[in-house]
Amino acid sequence: MQVQRTEGVNKAVELGCSRENIFIFSDEGVSGAFLERPQLMAALDMIKKRENDISYFICYDSSRLSRNAAHQLIIVDEIKKSGTQLIFLKNNFQDNAEGRFQLTIMAAVDEYERARLKLRTEMGKRAKACQHMLTHNPGTYGYNFDQRTDTLNINEDHANNLKNIFAMLIEEHKSPSEIAERLNDLCVPSPRMKQWSRVTVRRILSNPSYLGTLYIRRYDTRECHFNKYKKRGEKVKVKERPQNEWIPVEIPQIIDKDTWEKAQEVLKKARHLREKRCSEDFILASLLRCGICGSTMSGKTVAKGSTVYRYYICPEKYKGVKGKECKAALVKAEDIEKAVWERIYSSICIFMTKELNMYRVIEKYIADRQNEIKNIFKKKEKTNFERERIIAMFRKGYIKEDEFTKMLEFNMKLFTSLDGVSKDRNAENSDLEERLKKDCKERKLHYNIEDTICKLNSTDKRYIYRLLISEITVEDNTTIIKGKF
């Protein structure tokens, strides 16, 4: 990377630029496959703001600019708009049809090479995993990673800390938050040599790897390392792979099975009691998420004099780690519950209204079809009358036999056609009427939408919340409701 910087600076000086007017932008450790790289965006932003003031955009190689053909052309256009000349140190680029074609071909080759390297790396990791060897340092607290043998060895100091953590939970009935505070008071180094938090303690207590088996290829983390450069809605979530894809690797056991199961039982009971307590007074508990750190918010009551106020809070705000608390504000329970319920109520009303309109459309459709059937019946009667008249005219000798035959055939075809349409309309009406009969109970409910919803108690509302909402994200004055409606 230093060599690339040096060559770039030397090229700029060779082109007549003074060293104090040379700006260096370098995205170290960020793949060229990613377009919105911080330093690249900063360079393009400078070119845009100082239009016609930046003479050269010097890049070591086209693959350093981007490994995606479409991205390369986008960047080239952005540079060209500002009147800046693009120069590659390792290949000669001219901004014309031929030069762009060459650039596209080179980008396609870079993209292919990257995909092939990624495939080979993935195949190598998979083969290594199938031999029950670690493909990387999992960073599991309590162990040291041996790069020579790709195995984990017990770190005795960390192992003792682990046993103390489990003992504090099971024997002293300490919560994860209290355990974190105790460890911080004792100046015990955390896994990342920082202060302990409730989340870290809970993650350790819930980790089954300490029983002696570590599963690799359990999580799909592809593209997740780019999340720090992406906006909140564009971030890729870590997904758990199907269990049949997990590969077990035996590692030294630190916690015995009986201790681990007791710890899980304590955590389960504590979570159940917390959810039960919260669900009584805080109807949105477990649905609200902090928009800043992503933690699940919980309920908290605050007494001011004789008045008790209810709030939803981010647990990271009070995790006891100085300087690391989440900056999320307290959310008034009454306000957020009212806003969310009004949104659900309006959505239900809109949906129900659409359903009612659909029923009315069906009823009108049936009525129109019945009128059509009546008209068809009249046409059939008229056709029968015409047939009798044709026969009478033939008997009296008013028309010849060949003419009689043609008229009679036309009459019969018309009658058959009308009869078929009539049967189709009757069958269609029967199906629609049967459908309306089956939906009669729902229609009765729909006609009393407002009356029904307004009479719901807290238990019914809680059920509707859990049924229709998957997540509510709160940040500042913005509330995002993700529903399954």
HELIX and SHEET records of a PDB file:
HELIX    1   1 GLN A    2  GLU A   14  1                                  13    
HELIX    2   2 ARG A   19  ASN A   21  5                                   3    
HELIX    3   3 PRO A   38  LYS A   49  1                                  12    
HELIX    4   4 SER A   62  LEU A   65  1                                   4    
HELIX    5   5 ALA A   69  LYS A   81  1                                  13    
HELIX    6   6 ALA A   97  CYS A  130  1                                  34    
HELIX    7   7 GLU A  156  ILE A  170  1                                  15    
HELIX    8   8 PRO A  176  ASP A  185  1                                  10    
HELIX    9   9 ARG A  198  LEU A  205  1                                   8    
HELIX   10  10 PRO A  208  LEU A  211  5                                   4    
HELIX   11  11 CYS A  224  TYR A  229  5                                   6    
HELIX   12  12 ARG A  232  GLU A  234  5                                   3    
HELIX   13  13 GLN A  243  GLU A  245  5                                   3    
HELIX   14  14 LYS A  257  ASP A  281  1                                  25    
HELIX   15  15 PRO A  315  TYR A  318  5                                   4    
HELIX   16  16 ALA A  333  ARG A  395  1                                  63    
HELIX   17  17 GLU A  401  LYS A  438  1                                  38    
HELIX   18  18 CYS A  440  HIS A  446  1                                   7    
HELIX   19  19 ILE A  449  CYS A  454  1                                   6    
HELIX   20  20 SER A  458  LEU A  468  1                                  11    
SHEET    1   A 2 TYR A  56  CYS A  59  0                                        
SHEET    2   A 2 GLN A  85  PHE A  88  1                                        
SHEET    1   B 2 TYR A 143  ASP A 146  0                                        
SHEET    2   B 2 THR A 151  ILE A 154 -1                                        
SHEET    1   C 2 THR A 213  ILE A 216  0                                        
SHEET    2   C 2 ILE A 247  GLU A 250 -1                                        
SHEET    1   D 2 TYR A 219  ASP A 220  0                                        
SHEET    2   D 2 LYS A 239  GLU A 240 -1                                        
SHEET    1   E 3 LEU A 288  CYS A 290  0                                        
SHEET    2   E 3 ILE A 469  GLU A 475  1                                        
SHEET    3   E 3 THR A 478  GLY A 483 -1                                        
SHEET    1   F 3 SER A 298  LYS A 304  0                                        
SHEET    2   F 3 THR A 307  ILE A 313 -1                                        
SHEET    3   F 3 VAL A 331  LYS A 332 -1                                        
END                                                                             
